[in-house]
Amino acid sequence: MSTIEWTVIIGGLTAIAWVNWYFFLAQAVTKNQAQNNAEHHPASTR
């Protein structure tokens, strides 16, 4: 394989890894924010 082919393969794998990392990190941050909001704003007891 040529250098260009290896560069494209590595670039593609890097892009796939970045997209997965981005979405899983965003999901974890959203989950933590929702949990923190629930702790700081308890439901009113009416």
mmCIF entry with sequence, helices, sheets and N, C-alpha, C, O atoms, coordinates in Angstrom:
data_MODEL
# 
_entry.id   MODEL 
# 
_entity.id                         1 
_entity.type                       polymer 
_entity.pdbx_number_of_molecules   1 
# 
_entity_poly.entity_id                      1 
_entity_poly.type                           'polypeptide(L)' 
_entity_poly.nstd_linkage                   no 
_entity_poly.nstd_monomer                   no 
_entity_poly.pdbx_seq_one_letter_code       MSTIEWTVIIGGLTAIAWVNWYFFLAQAVTKNQAQNNAEHHPASTR 
_entity_poly.pdbx_seq_one_letter_code_can   MSTIEWTVIIGGLTAIAWVNWYFFLAQAVTKNQAQNNAEHHPASTR 
_entity_poly.pdbx_strand_id                 A 
# 
loop_
_entity_poly_seq.entity_id 
_entity_poly_seq.num 
_entity_poly_seq.mon_id 
_entity_poly_seq.hetero 
1 1  MET n 
1 2  SER n 
1 3  THR n 
1 4  ILE n 
1 5  GLU n 
1 6  TRP n 
1 7  THR n 
1 8  VAL n 
1 9  ILE n 
1 10 ILE n 
1 11 GLY n 
1 12 GLY n 
1 13 LEU n 
1 14 THR n 
1 15 ALA n 
1 16 ILE n 
1 17 ALA n 
1 18 TRP n 
1 19 VAL n 
1 20 ASN n 
1 21 TRP n 
1 22 TYR n 
1 23 PHE n 
1 24 PHE n 
1 25 LEU n 
1 26 ALA n 
1 27 GLN n 
1 28 ALA n 
1 29 VAL n 
1 30 THR n 
1 31 LYS n 
1 32 ASN n 
1 33 GLN n 
1 34 ALA n 
1 35 GLN n 
1 36 ASN n 
1 37 ASN n 
1 38 ALA n 
1 39 GLU n 
1 40 HIS n 
1 41 HIS n 
1 42 PRO n 
1 43 ALA n 
1 44 SER n 
1 45 THR n 
1 46 ARG n 
# 
_struct_asym.id          A 
_struct_asym.entity_id   1 
# 
_struct_conf.conf_type_id            HELX_P 
_struct_conf.id                      HELX_P1 
_struct_conf.pdbx_PDB_helix_id       AA1 
_struct_conf.beg_label_comp_id       THR 
_struct_conf.beg_label_asym_id       A 
_struct_conf.beg_label_seq_id        3 
_struct_conf.pdbx_beg_PDB_ins_code   ? 
_struct_conf.end_label_comp_id       HIS 
_struct_conf.end_label_asym_id       A 
_struct_conf.end_label_seq_id        40 
_struct_conf.pdbx_end_PDB_ins_code   ? 
_struct_conf.beg_auth_comp_id        THR 
_struct_conf.beg_auth_asym_id        A 
_struct_conf.beg_auth_seq_id         3 
_struct_conf.end_auth_comp_id        HIS 
_struct_conf.end_auth_asym_id        A 
_struct_conf.end_auth_seq_id         40 
_struct_conf.pdbx_PDB_helix_class    1 
_struct_conf.details                 ? 
_struct_conf.pdbx_PDB_helix_length   38 
# 
_struct_conf_type.id          HELX_P 
_struct_conf_type.criteria    ? 
_struct_conf_type.reference   ? 
# 
loop_
_atom_site.group_PDB 
_atom_site.id 
_atom_site.type_symbol 
_atom_site.label_atom_id 
_atom_site.label_alt_id 
_atom_site.label_comp_id 
_atom_site.label_asym_id 
_atom_site.label_entity_id 
_atom_site.label_seq_id 
_atom_site.pdbx_PDB_ins_code 
_atom_site.Cartn_x 
_atom_site.Cartn_y 
_atom_site.Cartn_z 
_atom_site.occupancy 
_atom_site.B_iso_or_equiv 
_atom_site.pdbx_formal_charge 
_atom_site.auth_seq_id 
_atom_site.auth_comp_id 
_atom_site.auth_asym_id 
_atom_site.auth_atom_id 
_atom_site.pdbx_PDB_model_num 
ATOM 1   N N  . MET A 1 1  ? 0.842   -1.182 0.000  1.00 0.00 ? 1  MET A N  1 
ATOM 2   C CA . MET A 1 1  ? 0.000   0.000  0.000  1.00 0.00 ? 1  MET A CA 1 
ATOM 3   C C  . MET A 1 1  ? 0.888   1.246  0.000  1.00 0.00 ? 1  MET A C  1 
ATOM 4   O O  . MET A 1 1  ? 1.978   1.266  0.571  1.00 0.00 ? 1  MET A O  1 
ATOM 5   N N  . SER A 1 2  ? 0.388   2.254  -0.645 1.00 0.00 ? 2  SER A N  1 
ATOM 6   C CA . SER A 1 2  ? 1.173   3.483  -0.728 1.00 0.00 ? 2  SER A CA 1 
ATOM 7   C C  . SER A 1 2  ? 0.935   4.352  0.506  1.00 0.00 ? 2  SER A C  1 
ATOM 8   O O  . SER A 1 2  ? 0.041   4.095  1.313  1.00 0.00 ? 2  SER A O  1 
ATOM 9   N N  . THR A 1 3  ? 1.746   5.366  0.620  1.00 0.00 ? 3  THR A N  1 
ATOM 10  C CA . THR A 1 3  ? 1.634   6.299  1.749  1.00 0.00 ? 3  THR A CA 1 
ATOM 11  C C  . THR A 1 3  ? 0.279   7.001  1.741  1.00 0.00 ? 3  THR A C  1 
ATOM 12  O O  . THR A 1 3  ? -0.310  7.231  2.797  1.00 0.00 ? 3  THR A O  1 
ATOM 13  N N  . ILE A 1 4  ? -0.207  7.337  0.570  1.00 0.00 ? 4  ILE A N  1 
ATOM 14  C CA . ILE A 1 4  ? -1.504  8.027  0.478  1.00 0.00 ? 4  ILE A CA 1 
ATOM 15  C C  . ILE A 1 4  ? -2.619  7.116  0.975  1.00 0.00 ? 4  ILE A C  1 
ATOM 16  O O  . ILE A 1 4  ? -3.512  7.574  1.687  1.00 0.00 ? 4  ILE A O  1 
ATOM 17  N N  . GLU A 1 5  ? -2.585  5.848  0.617  1.00 0.00 ? 5  GLU A N  1 
ATOM 18  C CA . GLU A 1 5  ? -3.615  4.913  1.077  1.00 0.00 ? 5  GLU A CA 1 
ATOM 19  C C  . GLU A 1 5  ? -3.597  4.779  2.601  1.00 0.00 ? 5  GLU A C  1 
ATOM 20  O O  . GLU A 1 5  ? -4.650  4.764  3.238  1.00 0.00 ? 5  GLU A O  1 
ATOM 21  N N  . TRP A 1 6  ? -2.402  4.681  3.181  1.00 0.00 ? 6  TRP A N  1 
ATOM 22  C CA . TRP A 1 6  ? -2.291  4.596  4.643  1.00 0.00 ? 6  TRP A CA 1 
ATOM 23  C C  . TRP A 1 6  ? -2.803  5.874  5.302  1.00 0.00 ? 6  TRP A C  1 
ATOM 24  O O  . TRP A 1 6  ? -3.454  5.825  6.346  1.00 0.00 ? 6  TRP A O  1 
ATOM 25  N N  . THR A 1 7  ? -2.509  7.008  4.691  1.00 0.00 ? 7  THR A N  1 
ATOM 26  C CA . THR A 1 7  ? -2.973  8.288  5.233  1.00 0.00 ? 7  THR A CA 1 
ATOM 27  C C  . THR A 1 7  ? -4.498  8.355  5.228  1.00 0.00 ? 7  THR A C  1 
ATOM 28  O O  . THR A 1 7  ? -5.102  8.818  6.196  1.00 0.00 ? 7  THR A O  1 
ATOM 29  N N  . VAL A 1 8  ? -5.115  7.900  4.154  1.00 0.00 ? 8  VAL A N  1 
ATOM 30  C CA . VAL A 1 8  ? -6.578  7.907  4.067  1.00 0.00 ? 8  VAL A CA 1 
ATOM 31  C C  . VAL A 1 8  ? -7.176  6.955  5.102  1.00 0.00 ? 8  VAL A C  1 
ATOM 32  O O  . VAL A 1 8  ? -8.162  7.301  5.753  1.00 0.00 ? 8  VAL A O  1 
ATOM 33  N N  . ILE A 1 9  ? -6.602  5.772  5.264  1.00 0.00 ? 9  ILE A N  1 
ATOM 34  C CA . ILE A 1 9  ? -7.106  4.805  6.248  1.00 0.00 ? 9  ILE A CA 1 
ATOM 35  C C  . ILE A 1 9  ? -6.995  5.370  7.659  1.00 0.00 ? 9  ILE A C  1 
ATOM 36  O O  . ILE A 1 9  ? -7.948  5.298  8.435  1.00 0.00 ? 9  ILE A O  1 
ATOM 37  N N  . ILE A 1 10 ? -5.844  5.929  7.992  1.00 0.00 ? 10 ILE A N  1 
ATOM 38  C CA . ILE A 1 10 ? -5.647  6.496  9.332  1.00 0.00 ? 10 ILE A CA 1 
ATOM 39  C C  . ILE A 1 10 ? -6.581  7.686  9.549  1.00 0.00 ? 10 ILE A C  1 
ATOM 40  O O  . ILE A 1 10 ? -7.145  7.843  10.632 1.00 0.00 ? 10 ILE A O  1 
ATOM 41  N N  . GLY A 1 11 ? -6.745  8.515  8.535  1.00 0.00 ? 11 GLY A N  1 
ATOM 42  C CA . GLY A 1 11 ? -7.666  9.650  8.645  1.00 0.00 ? 11 GLY A CA 1 
ATOM 43  C C  . GLY A 1 11 ? -9.100  9.196  8.857  1.00 0.00 ? 11 GLY A C  1 
ATOM 44  O O  . GLY A 1 11 ? -9.823  9.782  9.663  1.00 0.00 ? 11 GLY A O  1 
ATOM 45  N N  . GLY A 1 12 ? -9.516  8.168  8.147  1.00 0.00 ? 12 GLY A N  1 
ATOM 46  C CA . GLY A 1 12 ? -10.869 7.638  8.310  1.00 0.00 ? 12 GLY A CA 1 
ATOM 47  C C  . GLY A 1 12 ? -11.090 7.053  9.690  1.00 0.00 ? 12 GLY A C  1 
ATOM 48  O O  . GLY A 1 12 ? -12.121 7.305  10.314 1.00 0.00 ? 12 GLY A O  1 
ATOM 49  N N  . LEU A 1 13 ? -10.135 6.275  10.174 1.00 0.00 ? 13 LEU A N  1 
ATOM 50  C CA . LEU A 1 13 ? -10.250 5.699  11.517 1.00 0.00 ? 13 LEU A CA 1 
ATOM 51  C C  . LEU A 1 13 ? -10.258 6.787  12.585 1.00 0.00 ? 13 LEU A C  1 
ATOM 52  O O  . LEU A 1 13 ? -10.983 6.692  13.576 1.00 0.00 ? 13 LEU A O  1 
ATOM 53  N N  . THR A 1 14 ? -9.452  7.813  12.376 1.00 0.00 ? 14 THR A N  1 
ATOM 54  C CA . THR A 1 14 ? -9.428  8.932  13.320 1.00 0.00 ? 14 THR A CA 1 
ATOM 55  C C  . THR A 1 14 ? -10.774 9.652  13.335 1.00 0.00 ? 14 THR A C  1 
ATOM 56  O O  . THR A 1 14 ? -11.275 10.012 14.401 1.00 0.00 ? 14 THR A O  1 
ATOM 57  N N  . ALA A 1 15 ? -11.357 9.860  12.167 1.00 0.00 ? 15 ALA A N  1 
ATOM 58  C CA . ALA A 1 15 ? -12.662 10.529 12.090 1.00 0.00 ? 15 ALA A CA 1 
ATOM 59  C C  . ALA A 1 15 ? -13.744 9.696  12.777 1.00 0.00 ? 15 ALA A C  1 
ATOM 60  O O  . ALA A 1 15 ? -14.582 10.243 13.493 1.00 0.00 ? 15 ALA A O  1 
ATOM 61  N N  . ILE A 1 16 ? -13.734 8.383  12.567 1.00 0.00 ? 16 ILE A N  1 
ATOM 62  C CA . ILE A 1 16 ? -14.712 7.505  13.215 1.00 0.00 ? 16 ILE A CA 1 
ATOM 63  C C  . ILE A 1 16 ? -14.546 7.556  14.725 1.00 0.00 ? 16 ILE A C  1 
ATOM 64  O O  . ILE A 1 16 ? -15.530 7.665  15.456 1.00 0.00 ? 16 ILE A O  1 
ATOM 65  N N  . ALA A 1 17 ? -13.305 7.480  15.196 1.00 0.00 ? 17 ALA A N  1 
ATOM 66  C CA . ALA A 1 17 ? -13.048 7.525  16.640 1.00 0.00 ? 17 ALA A CA 1 
ATOM 67  C C  . ALA A 1 17 ? -13.493 8.858  17.226 1.00 0.00 ? 17 ALA A C  1 
ATOM 68  O O  . ALA A 1 17 ? -14.078 8.889  18.308 1.00 0.00 ? 17 ALA A O  1 
ATOM 69  N N  . TRP A 1 18 ? -13.224 9.965  16.529 1.00 0.00 ? 18 TRP A N  1 
ATOM 70  C CA . TRP A 1 18 ? -13.605 11.288 17.038 1.00 0.00 ? 18 TRP A CA 1 
ATOM 71  C C  . TRP A 1 18 ? -15.117 11.421 17.136 1.00 0.00 ? 18 TRP A C  1 
ATOM 72  O O  . TRP A 1 18 ? -15.623 11.935 18.133 1.00 0.00 ? 18 TRP A O  1 
ATOM 73  N N  . VAL A 1 19 ? -15.849 10.966 16.121 1.00 0.00 ? 19 VAL A N  1 
ATOM 74  C CA . VAL A 1 19 ? -17.313 11.066 16.143 1.00 0.00 ? 19 VAL A CA 1 
ATOM 75  C C  . VAL A 1 19 ? -17.876 10.250 17.301 1.00 0.00 ? 19 VAL A C  1 
ATOM 76  O O  . VAL A 1 19 ? -18.752 10.728 18.022 1.00 0.00 ? 19 VAL A O  1 
ATOM 77  N N  . ASN A 1 20 ? -17.388 9.028  17.488 1.00 0.00 ? 20 ASN A N  1 
ATOM 78  C CA . ASN A 1 20 ? -17.860 8.201  18.607 1.00 0.00 ? 20 ASN A CA 1 
ATOM 79  C C  . ASN A 1 20 ? -17.547 8.860  19.940 1.00 0.00 ? 20 ASN A C  1 
ATOM 80  O O  . ASN A 1 20 ? -18.404 8.907  20.822 1.00 0.00 ? 20 ASN A O  1 
ATOM 81  N N  . TRP A 1 21 ? -16.340 9.364  20.097 1.00 0.00 ? 21 TRP A N  1 
ATOM 82  C CA . TRP A 1 21 ? -15.942 10.021 21.341 1.00 0.00 ? 21 TRP A CA 1 
ATOM 83  C C  . TRP A 1 21 ? -16.821 11.243 21.594 1.00 0.00 ? 21 TRP A C  1 
ATOM 84  O O  . TRP A 1 21 ? -17.265 11.466 22.721 1.00 0.00 ? 21 TRP A O  1 
ATOM 85  N N  . TYR A 1 22 ? -17.071 12.023 20.567 1.00 0.00 ? 22 TYR A N  1 
ATOM 86  C CA . TYR A 1 22 ? -17.870 13.245 20.706 1.00 0.00 ? 22 TYR A CA 1 
ATOM 87  C C  . TYR A 1 22 ? -19.283 12.925 21.189 1.00 0.00 ? 22 TYR A C  1 
ATOM 88  O O  . TYR A 1 22 ? -19.777 13.550 22.128 1.00 0.00 ? 22 TYR A O  1 
ATOM 89  N N  . PHE A 1 23 ? -19.927 11.960 20.555 1.00 0.00 ? 23 PHE A N  1 
ATOM 90  C CA . PHE A 1 23 ? -21.310 11.664 20.925 1.00 0.00 ? 23 PHE A CA 1 
ATOM 91  C C  . PHE A 1 23 ? -21.403 11.012 22.292 1.00 0.00 ? 23 PHE A C  1 
ATOM 92  O O  . PHE A 1 23 ? -22.320 11.319 23.053 1.00 0.00 ? 23 PHE A O  1 
ATOM 93  N N  . PHE A 1 24 ? -20.468 10.109 22.630 1.00 0.00 ? 24 PHE A N  1 
ATOM 94  C CA . PHE A 1 24 ? -20.524 9.486  23.952 1.00 0.00 ? 24 PHE A CA 1 
ATOM 95  C C  . PHE A 1 24 ? -20.191 10.496 25.036 1.00 0.00 ? 24 PHE A C  1 
ATOM 96  O O  . PHE A 1 24 ? -20.784 10.449 26.114 1.00 0.00 ? 24 PHE A O  1 
ATOM 97  N N  . LEU A 1 25 ? -19.261 11.407 24.782 1.00 0.00 ? 25 LEU A N  1 
ATOM 98  C CA . LEU A 1 25 ? -18.924 12.432 25.769 1.00 0.00 ? 25 LEU A CA 1 
ATOM 99  C C  . LEU A 1 25 ? -20.098 13.386 25.942 1.00 0.00 ? 25 LEU A C  1 
ATOM 100 O O  . LEU A 1 25 ? -20.436 13.742 27.071 1.00 0.00 ? 25 LEU A O  1 
ATOM 101 N N  . ALA A 1 26 ? -20.722 13.805 24.855 1.00 0.00 ? 26 ALA A N  1 
ATOM 102 C CA . ALA A 1 26 ? -21.866 14.714 24.946 1.00 0.00 ? 26 ALA A CA 1 
ATOM 103 C C  . ALA A 1 26 ? -22.999 14.060 25.727 1.00 0.00 ? 26 ALA A C  1 
ATOM 104 O O  . ALA A 1 26 ? -23.675 14.732 26.505 1.00 0.00 ? 26 ALA A O  1 
ATOM 105 N N  . GLN A 1 27 ? -23.218 12.775 25.536 1.00 0.00 ? 27 GLN A N  1 
ATOM 106 C CA . GLN A 1 27 ? -24.271 12.068 26.260 1.00 0.00 ? 27 GLN A CA 1 
ATOM 107 C C  . GLN A 1 27 ? -23.945 12.022 27.748 1.00 0.00 ? 27 GLN A C  1 
ATOM 108 O O  . GLN A 1 27 ? -24.831 12.220 28.579 1.00 0.00 ? 27 GLN A O  1 
ATOM 109 N N  . ALA A 1 28 ? -22.694 11.765 28.094 1.00 0.00 ? 28 ALA A N  1 
ATOM 110 C CA . ALA A 1 28 ? -22.303 11.700 29.503 1.00 0.00 ? 28 ALA A CA 1 
ATOM 111 C C  . ALA A 1 28 ? -22.435 13.066 30.165 1.00 0.00 ? 28 ALA A C  1 
ATOM 112 O O  . ALA A 1 28 ? -22.885 13.150 31.308 1.00 0.00 ? 28 ALA A O  1 
ATOM 113 N N  . VAL A 1 29 ? -22.052 14.135 29.474 1.00 0.00 ? 29 VAL A N  1 
ATOM 114 C CA . VAL A 1 29 ? -22.148 15.484 30.032 1.00 0.00 ? 29 VAL A CA 1 
ATOM 115 C C  . VAL A 1 29 ? -23.609 15.860 30.237 1.00 0.00 ? 29 VAL A C  1 
ATOM 116 O O  . VAL A 1 29 ? -23.960 16.428 31.271 1.00 0.00 ? 29 VAL A O  1 
ATOM 117 N N  . THR A 1 30 ? -24.461 15.552 29.272 1.00 0.00 ? 30 THR A N  1 
ATOM 118 C CA . THR A 1 30 ? -25.891 15.856 29.397 1.00 0.00 ? 30 THR A CA 1 
ATOM 119 C C  . THR A 1 30 ? -26.496 15.099 30.571 1.00 0.00 ? 30 THR A C  1 
ATOM 120 O O  . THR A 1 30 ? -27.304 15.649 31.320 1.00 0.00 ? 30 THR A O  1 
ATOM 121 N N  . LYS A 1 31 ? -26.110 13.857 30.731 1.00 0.00 ? 31 LYS A N  1 
ATOM 122 C CA . LYS A 1 31 ? -26.617 13.048 31.841 1.00 0.00 ? 31 LYS A CA 1 
ATOM 123 C C  . LYS A 1 31 ? -26.182 13.646 33.173 1.00 0.00 ? 31 LYS A C  1 
ATOM 124 O O  . LYS A 1 31 ? -26.982 13.733 34.104 1.00 0.00 ? 31 LYS A O  1 
ATOM 125 N N  . ASN A 1 32 ? -24.924 14.058 33.271 1.00 0.00 ? 32 ASN A N  1 
ATOM 126 C CA . ASN A 1 32 ? -24.423 14.660 34.508 1.00 0.00 ? 32 ASN A CA 1 
ATOM 127 C C  . ASN A 1 32 ? -25.112 15.990 34.797 1.00 0.00 ? 32 ASN A C  1 
ATOM 128 O O  . ASN A 1 32 ? -25.421 16.283 35.952 1.00 0.00 ? 32 ASN A O  1 
ATOM 129 N N  . GLN A 1 33 ? -25.356 16.797 33.769 1.00 0.00 ? 33 GLN A N  1 
ATOM 130 C CA . GLN A 1 33 ? -26.031 18.078 33.972 1.00 0.00 ? 33 GLN A CA 1 
ATOM 131 C C  . GLN A 1 33 ? -27.462 17.863 34.447 1.00 0.00 ? 33 GLN A C  1 
ATOM 132 O O  . GLN A 1 33 ? -27.933 18.577 35.333 1.00 0.00 ? 33 GLN A O  1 
ATOM 133 N N  . ALA A 1 34 ? -28.149 16.897 33.876 1.00 0.00 ? 34 ALA A N  1 
ATOM 134 C CA . ALA A 1 34 ? -29.524 16.609 34.298 1.00 0.00 ? 34 ALA A CA 1 
ATOM 135 C C  . ALA A 1 34 ? -29.541 16.130 35.746 1.00 0.00 ? 34 ALA A C  1 
ATOM 136 O O  . ALA A 1 34 ? -30.428 16.495 36.518 1.00 0.00 ? 34 ALA A O  1 
ATOM 137 N N  . GLN A 1 35 ? -28.567 15.321 36.103 1.00 0.00 ? 35 GLN A N  1 
ATOM 138 C CA . GLN A 1 35 ? -28.494 14.815 37.473 1.00 0.00 ? 35 GLN A CA 1 
ATOM 139 C C  . GLN A 1 35 ? -28.189 15.962 38.436 1.00 0.00 ? 35 GLN A C  1 
ATOM 140 O O  . GLN A 1 35 ? -28.778 16.031 39.515 1.00 0.00 ? 35 GLN A O  1 
ATOM 141 N N  . ASN A 1 36 ? -27.282 16.856 38.063 1.00 0.00 ? 36 ASN A N  1 
ATOM 142 C CA . ASN A 1 36 ? -26.949 17.998 38.916 1.00 0.00 ? 36 ASN A CA 1 
ATOM 143 C C  . ASN A 1 36 ? -28.143 18.932 39.069 1.00 0.00 ? 36 ASN A C  1 
ATOM 144 O O  . ASN A 1 36 ? -28.386 19.438 40.164 1.00 0.00 ? 36 ASN A O  1 
ATOM 145 N N  . ASN A 1 37 ? -28.893 19.172 37.994 1.00 0.00 ? 37 ASN A N  1 
ATOM 146 C CA . ASN A 1 37 ? -30.073 20.030 38.077 1.00 0.00 ? 37 ASN A CA 1 
ATOM 147 C C  . ASN A 1 37 ? -31.121 19.424 38.998 1.00 0.00 ? 37 ASN A C  1 
ATOM 148 O O  . ASN A 1 37 ? -31.785 20.148 39.739 1.00 0.00 ? 37 ASN A O  1 
ATOM 149 N N  . ALA A 1 38 ? -31.274 18.123 38.961 1.00 0.00 ? 38 ALA A N  1 
ATOM 150 C CA . ALA A 1 38 ? -32.255 17.460 39.821 1.00 0.00 ? 38 ALA A CA 1 
ATOM 151 C C  . ALA A 1 38 ? -31.849 17.585 41.283 1.00 0.00 ? 38 ALA A C  1 
ATOM 152 O O  . ALA A 1 38 ? -32.711 17.700 42.154 1.00 0.00 ? 38 ALA A O  1 
ATOM 153 N N  . GLU A 1 39 ? -30.553 17.565 41.563 1.00 0.00 ? 39 GLU A N  1 
ATOM 154 C CA . GLU A 1 39 ? -30.075 17.679 42.942 1.00 0.00 ? 39 GLU A CA 1 
ATOM 155 C C  . GLU A 1 39 ? -30.232 19.106 43.460 1.00 0.00 ? 39 GLU A C  1 
ATOM 156 O O  . GLU A 1 39 ? -30.530 19.299 44.639 1.00 0.00 ? 39 GLU A O  1 
ATOM 157 N N  . HIS A 1 40 ? -30.039 20.102 42.609 1.00 0.00 ? 40 HIS A N  1 
ATOM 158 C CA . HIS A 1 40 ? -30.082 21.500 43.034 1.00 0.00 ? 40 HIS A CA 1 
ATOM 159 C C  . HIS A 1 40 ? -31.498 22.071 43.045 1.00 0.00 ? 40 HIS A C  1 
ATOM 160 O O  . HIS A 1 40 ? -31.756 23.067 43.721 1.00 0.00 ? 40 HIS A O  1 
ATOM 161 N N  . HIS A 1 41 ? -32.400 21.464 42.317 1.00 0.00 ? 41 HIS A N  1 
ATOM 162 C CA . HIS A 1 41 ? -33.774 21.956 42.228 1.00 0.00 ? 41 HIS A CA 1 
ATOM 163 C C  . HIS A 1 41 ? -34.741 20.832 42.587 1.00 0.00 ? 41 HIS A C  1 
ATOM 164 O O  . HIS A 1 41 ? -35.322 20.204 41.702 1.00 0.00 ? 41 HIS A O  1 
ATOM 165 N N  . PRO A 1 42 ? -34.913 20.580 43.871 1.00 0.00 ? 42 PRO A N  1 
ATOM 166 C CA . PRO A 1 42 ? -35.826 19.493 44.243 1.00 0.00 ? 42 PRO A CA 1 
ATOM 167 C C  . PRO A 1 42 ? -37.262 19.833 43.853 1.00 0.00 ? 42 PRO A C  1 
ATOM 168 O O  . PRO A 1 42 ? -37.643 21.001 43.789 1.00 0.00 ? 42 PRO A O  1 
ATOM 169 N N  . ALA A 1 43 ? -38.027 18.820 43.600 1.00 0.00 ? 43 ALA A N  1 
ATOM 170 C CA . ALA A 1 43 ? -39.432 19.017 43.220 1.00 0.00 ? 43 ALA A CA 1 
ATOM 171 C C  . ALA A 1 43 ? -40.195 19.626 44.387 1.00 0.00 ? 43 ALA A C  1 
ATOM 172 O O  . ALA A 1 43 ? -39.985 19.264 45.545 1.00 0.00 ? 43 ALA A O  1 
ATOM 173 N N  . SER A 1 44 ? -41.079 20.552 44.062 1.00 0.00 ? 44 SER A N  1 
ATOM 174 C CA . SER A 1 44 ? -41.866 21.189 45.120 1.00 0.00 ? 44 SER A CA 1 
ATOM 175 C C  . SER A 1 44 ? -42.889 20.192 45.658 1.00 0.00 ? 44 SER A C  1 
ATOM 176 O O  . SER A 1 44 ? -43.373 19.327 44.927 1.00 0.00 ? 44 SER A O  1 
ATOM 177 N N  . THR A 1 45 ? -43.206 20.322 46.931 1.00 0.00 ? 45 THR A N  1 
ATOM 178 C CA . THR A 1 45 ? -44.166 19.409 47.549 1.00 0.00 ? 45 THR A CA 1 
ATOM 179 C C  . THR A 1 45 ? -45.480 20.140 47.740 1.00 0.00 ? 45 THR A C  1 
ATOM 180 O O  . THR A 1 45 ? -45.730 20.721 48.796 1.00 0.00 ? 45 THR A O  1 
ATOM 181 N N  . ARG A 1 46 ? -46.296 20.112 46.741 1.00 0.00 ? 46 ARG A N  1 
ATOM 182 C CA . ARG A 1 46 ? -47.604 20.777 46.797 1.00 0.00 ? 46 ARG A CA 1 
ATOM 183 C C  . ARG A 1 46 ? -48.676 19.765 47.082 1.00 0.00 ? 46 ARG A C  1 
ATOM 184 O O  . ARG A 1 46 ? -49.852 20.118 47.170 1.00 0.00 ? 46 ARG A O  1 
# 
